[in-house]
Amino acid sequence: MSTDKDVVTVGETMAMFRAMSEGPISSTTLFEFGWGGAETNVAIGLKRLGIQTTWVSALGDDIFGDTILRALETEGVRVEATTDSENPTGLMVKIPIRGEDPVVRYFRSGSAASALDFTAQVEDALSQARWIHLTGIFPALSETTRNTAHEIVDYAVMHSIPYSFDINYRPQLWSRQDARSTLLALASDAAIVFGGLSELEILVGAHSSIEDSLTAVSDLGPGEVVAKLGSDGALALVGDRFLSAPAHPVDVVDTVGAGDAFVAGYLSQRLRHENPERALLRGTLCGAAACSKPGDWEGAPLLSDIVRLETAVLV
């Protein structure tokens, strides 16, 4: 690996088939091939915003894995991924629904990434990190990845490497009850925690206001807690200050990946030591941009584009 310090993300990226028409999948004959995963969505978003990133994972020894690897390298993301000859690259199928979020079906049980343990290769990648980004998806894949996620956090704490944690709860992978203890443990030592309101409630239960929920999560240990609120923008608790940013108008094409683009935008500013107000602004602008194109990561904006949008908003 390069000796430059990167932001390191760890998690699964899957091949994807997007149905090109609405309706039951049994009557759909035309699909578009793509790929995506929360952690690579963030990695690409950060790289497009000028932050060097490394993605750590495992891919199957198959055409899907080869395609993902080549595409990430084209985006400039460094890849530290083992090739698994026994387990395949995961797969998802996305089905559009008029006026709603698309339905996504996953075929990831027994995937290569679900068998990723804390190897010397993983440790070497982490040793080159100035920041680590994790989500709640990776530990939900299997008992193996759950243990690996805990070992990554232990390593980060031991070596004083700050990390961010996006709750990213997936009900297809585990119940809220099963997820809670793991998500709590991973969130408690994080420098920044991201989540939607319902995801924050997995950690701390329901509260009478979003502010109370953010406070309860902050009391677990994170210095910053950021609620992603979709069309209502975002609300953050940084230290003892509540900060908010509105959503930005956009013709929505596909909301999948918007939350990851928000995270990339927010982190890109905080990693440059910009104030949290500027981080929230960039996060909401990146999230809006991601909604304007189909795909999980294709709408992530370039730094030049987002700076122009920020300038227009701040005038």
C-alpha positions in Angstrom: 0.0 0.0 0.0 0.9 3.6 -0.4 2.3 5.3 2.7 -0.2 8.2 2.2 -2.8 8.3 4.9 -6.2 7.4 3.5 -9.8 7.2 4.6 -10.4 3.5 4.9 -13.8 1.9 4.4 -14.7 -1.7 5.0 -17.7 -3.5 3.7 -19.5 -5.4 0.9 -20.1 -4.2 -2.6 -22.4 -6.2 -4.8 -23.2 -6.6 -8.5 -26.6 -5.1 -9.4 -29.2 -5.6 -12.1 -31.6 -2.7 -12.4 -35.0 -3.4 -14.0 -35.6 -0.9 -16.8 -39.4 -1.0 -16.4 -41.8 -1.0 -13.5 -43.9 -4.0 -12.5 -43.3 -7.5 -11.3 -39.8 -8.8 -11.9 -41.3 -11.9 -13.6 -42.6 -9.8 -16.4 -39.4 -7.7 -16.8 -37.1 -8.7 -19.6 -34.6 -5.7 -19.8 -32.1 -5.0 -17.0 -29.1 -2.6 -16.7 -26.0 -3.9 -15.0 -24.3 -2.0 -12.3 -22.9 -2.4 -8.8 -23.0 -0.7 -5.4 -22.5 -0.8 -1.7 -22.7 1.7 1.1 -19.0 1.7 1.9 -17.9 2.1 -1.7 -20.6 4.7 -2.3 -18.9 6.7 0.4 -15.4 6.0 -0.8 -16.3 7.2 -4.4 -18.1 10.2 -3.0 -15.0 11.2 -0.9 -12.6 10.6 -3.8 -14.6 12.8 -6.1 -14.4 15.5 -3.4 -10.7 15.2 -3.3 -10.2 12.8 -0.4 -8.0 9.7 -1.0 -9.8 6.5 0.0 -9.1 2.8 0.3 -11.8 0.2 0.3 -11.2 -3.1 2.1 -13.3 -6.2 1.4 -13.5 -9.6 -0.4 -14.8 -10.3 -3.9 -15.6 -13.6 -5.6 -13.4 -15.0 -8.3 -15.9 -14.1 -10.9 -16.9 -11.6 -13.6 -18.9 -9.5 -11.0 -15.9 -9.1 -8.7 -13.6 -8.3 -11.6 -16.0 -5.6 -12.9 -16.3 -4.0 -9.4 -12.5 -4.0 -9.0 -11.8 -2.4 -12.3 -14.6 0.2 -11.9 -13.3 1.3 -8.4 -9.8 1.6 -9.8 -11.1 3.8 -12.6 -12.7 6.0 -9.9 -9.4 6.3 -8.2 -10.3 4.4 -5.1 -7.6 2.2 -3.8 -8.7 -1.4 -3.3 -7.5 -3.9 -0.7 -9.7 -6.9 -1.5 -9.0 -10.6 -1.3 -10.2 -12.8 -4.1 -12.4 -15.7 -2.8 -12.4 -18.7 -5.0 -15.1 -20.5 -2.9 -17.7 -17.8 -2.3 -19.2 -15.5 -5.0 -19.6 -11.8 -5.2 -23.0 -10.7 -3.8 -25.8 -9.7 -6.1 -28.8 -7.4 -5.8 -31.8 -6.7 -8.1 -33.4 -3.2 -8.1 -37.0 -2.8 -9.2 -38.4 0.7 -9.8 -41.7 1.7 -8.2 -43.4 4.8 -9.5 -43.4 7.6 -6.9 -41.6 5.5 -4.3 -38.2 4.2 -3.5 -37.2 1.2 -5.6 -37.6 -2.3 -4.2 -34.2 -4.0 -3.8 -33.8 -7.8 -3.5 -30.5 -9.1 -2.2 -28.7 -12.4 -3.0 -25.7 -12.1 -0.6 -26.0 -15.0 1.8 -22.6 -16.9 1.7 -21.0 -14.1 -0.3 -17.2 -13.5 -0.4 -17.6 -10.4 1.8 -19.6 -12.2 4.4 -16.6 -14.4 5.0 -14.1 -11.5 5.5 -12.2 -11.9 8.8 -9.6 -9.7 10.4 -6.6 -10.8 8.3 -3.1 -9.3 8.1 -4.2 -7.6 4.9 -7.1 -5.9 6.7 -4.8 -4.8 9.6 -2.2 -3.5 7.1 -4.9 -1.4 5.4 -6.1 0.0 8.7 -2.5 0.9 9.7 -2.4 3.3 6.8 -5.7 5.0 7.8 -6.1 8.5 9.1 -9.8 7.9 9.4 -12.0 4.7 9.2 -15.6 4.6 8.0 -17.9 1.7 9.0 -21.6 1.0 8.6 -24.1 -1.3 10.3 -24.5 -3.4 7.1 -21.1 -5.1 7.3 -21.6 -6.6 10.8 -25.1 -7.8 9.8 -23.8 -10.1 7.0 -22.6 -13.0 9.2 -21.1 -13.8 12.6 -17.7 -13.6 10.9 -18.2 -10.0 9.8 -19.7 -9.1 13.1 -16.6 -10.2 14.8 -14.4 -8.5 12.2 -16.3 -5.2 12.7 -15.6 -5.4 16.5 -11.9 -6.1 15.8 -11.7 -3.1 13.5 -13.2 -0.9 16.2 -10.8 -2.3 18.8 -7.9 -1.7 16.5 -9.0 1.9 15.8 -9.4 2.6 19.5 -6.1 1.0 20.4 -4.2 3.0 17.7 -6.1 6.3 18.2 -7.6 6.3 14.7 -10.9 8.1 14.6 -13.8 6.5 12.9 -17.3 7.4 11.7 -20.2 5.0 11.9 -23.4 5.1 9.7 -26.0 2.9 11.4 -27.5 1.9 8.0 -29.9 -0.7 9.4 -31.1 -3.3 7.0 -34.1 -5.3 8.2 -33.5 -7.9 5.5 -30.3 -8.9 7.4 -31.4 -8.8 11.1 -34.1 -7.7 13.5 -33.8 -4.5 15.4 -33.5 -6.5 18.6 -30.7 -8.6 17.2 -28.9 -5.6 15.8 -29.1 -3.3 18.8 -26.2 -4.6 21.0 -23.8 -4.7 18.0 -24.8 -1.3 16.7 -24.5 0.2 20.2 -21.0 -1.2 20.6 -19.9 0.1 17.3 -21.4 3.6 17.8 -20.2 4.2 21.3 -16.5 4.8 20.4 -17.2 6.5 17.1 -16.2 10.2 16.5 -19.2 10.7 14.3 -22.5 8.7 14.2 -24.9 9.1 11.2 -28.4 7.7 11.0 -32.0 8.3 10.2 -34.4 9.0 13.1 -35.7 5.4 13.2 -32.1 4.1 13.1 -31.1 6.3 16.1 -34.1 4.9 17.9 -32.6 1.4 17.6 -29.8 2.6 19.8 -31.6 4.7 22.4 -35.4 4.1 22.0 -38.1 6.5 21.0 -37.9 10.1 22.3 -40.3 13.0 22.2 -38.1 15.0 19.8 -35.2 14.5 17.3 -33.1 16.7 19.6 -33.6 14.3 22.5 -32.7 11.3 20.4 -29.5 13.0 19.3 -28.7 13.9 22.9 -29.2 10.3 24.0 -26.9 9.0 21.3 -24.3 11.6 22.1 -24.4 10.5 25.7 -23.1 7.1 24.5 -19.8 8.7 23.6 -19.7 10.2 20.0 -18.7 13.8 19.8 -21.0 14.4 16.7 -24.3 12.8 15.9 -26.0 13.6 12.6 -29.6 12.8 11.7 -30.2 12.3 8.0 -33.8 13.5 7.5 -34.3 13.2 3.7 -36.6 15.9 2.4 -36.4 17.6 5.8 -32.6 18.1 5.5 -30.3 17.2 8.4 -29.9 18.0 12.1 -26.7 17.5 14.0 -25.5 17.7 17.6 -21.9 18.7 17.7 -20.7 19.0 21.3 -23.5 20.9 23.0 -24.7 22.7 19.8 -27.7 21.7 17.6 -27.2 22.6 14.0 -29.6 22.1 11.0 -29.5 22.4 7.3 -32.5 22.2 4.9 -32.8 19.8 2.0 -32.1 21.3 -1.4 -34.7 21.1 -4.2 -34.0 18.5 -6.9 -35.9 16.4 -9.4 -35.6 13.0 -7.8 -34.7 10.1 -10.0 -33.3 7.6 -7.5 -32.9 8.1 -3.7 -30.7 5.0 -3.2 -27.2 6.2 -2.3 -28.3 9.7 -1.3 -27.5 9.0 2.4 -24.1 7.8 1.5 -23.4 10.9 -0.7 -24.5 13.0 2.3 -22.0 11.2 4.5 -19.2 11.7 2.0 -20.0 15.4 1.7 -20.1 15.9 5.5 -16.9 13.9 6.1 -15.1 15.7 3.3 -15.5 19.0 5.2 -14.8 17.7 8.7 -11.7 15.9 7.4 -10.5 19.3 6.1 -11.3 20.8 9.5 -14.2 22.9 8.2 -16.9 23.8 10.7 -19.9 21.5 11.0 -22.2 24.1 9.5 -20.2 23.9 6.2 -20.2 20.1 6.6 -24.0 19.9 6.8 -24.4 22.2 3.8 -22.1 20.1 1.7 -23.7 16.9 2.9 -27.2 18.0 2.0 -26.0 19.3 -1.4 -24.3 16.0 -2.1 -27.3 14.1 -1.1 -29.5 16.1 -3.4 -27.1 15.6 -6.3 -27.1 11.9 -5.8 -30.9 11.8 -6.2 -30.7 13.4 -9.6 -29.3 10.3 -11.4 -30.1 6.6 -11.3 -27.7 4.2 -9.5 -26.1 4.0 -6.1 -23.1 6.2 -6.6 -23.2 7.6 -10.1 -24.8 10.9 -9.0 -22.0 11.7 -6.4 -20.7 15.2 -7.4 -17.2 16.3 -8.3 -15.5 18.8 -6.0 -15.7 21.6 -8.7 -19.4 21.1 -9.1 -20.2 21.1 -5.4 -18.1 24.1 -4.7 -20.0 26.0 -7.4 -23.3 25.0 -5.7 -22.0 26.0 -2.3 -21.0 29.4 -3.6 -24.5 29.9 -5.0 -26.2 28.9 -1.8 -23.9 31.1 0.4 -24.2 34.2 -1.7 
